[in-house]
Amino acid sequence: MTPLVSIIMGSTSDLPVLEKAAQLLNDLHVSFEMNALSAHRTPEAVESFAKNANKRGVKVIIAAAGMAAALPGVIAANTTLPVIGVPIKSSVLDGVDALYSIIQMPPGIPVATVAINGAMNAAILAVQILALSDENLAETFAAYKEGLKKKIVNANEELKEVKYEYKTN
């Protein structure tokens, strides 16, 4: 099976954050791969990955990194595929350093960026991109969104049962 989405992390210590993206892709039956590559420790491997991802059938790349967070930008500089950056909270700056590193890309090298540790939203964005050309996935994603709505409606009904002396509803 050819991976449509590639999840790349700067270190396997990022895996707990990226598991949410992997689980969502898995739940929606979107093929994906996961690899650890470092823009600083394995720059040649990152460049090779980025230059060859399209040839391997990858359509969207989710790249996560903490601290200096060069990985998403280096990948974006070496591919025409959409890259979604996930800043990882991994330093004394609580991930703000990674956020700034990823969102401050120069003109011509965009990286779509989600919230710090926002891997699930990265996967959702990847699915939305893929669904533009895959009607079955678009329907599956629409059902997923409907399920989110139902969860909130159900939660609101459950809140009606929570009792407080001065609660009016």
Beta strands, then each sheet from edge to edge (+ up, - down):
strand 1: 5-9
strand 2: 32-36
strand 3: 60-66
strand 4: 83-88
strand 5: 112-113
sheet 1: 2+ 1+ 3+ 4+ 5+
end
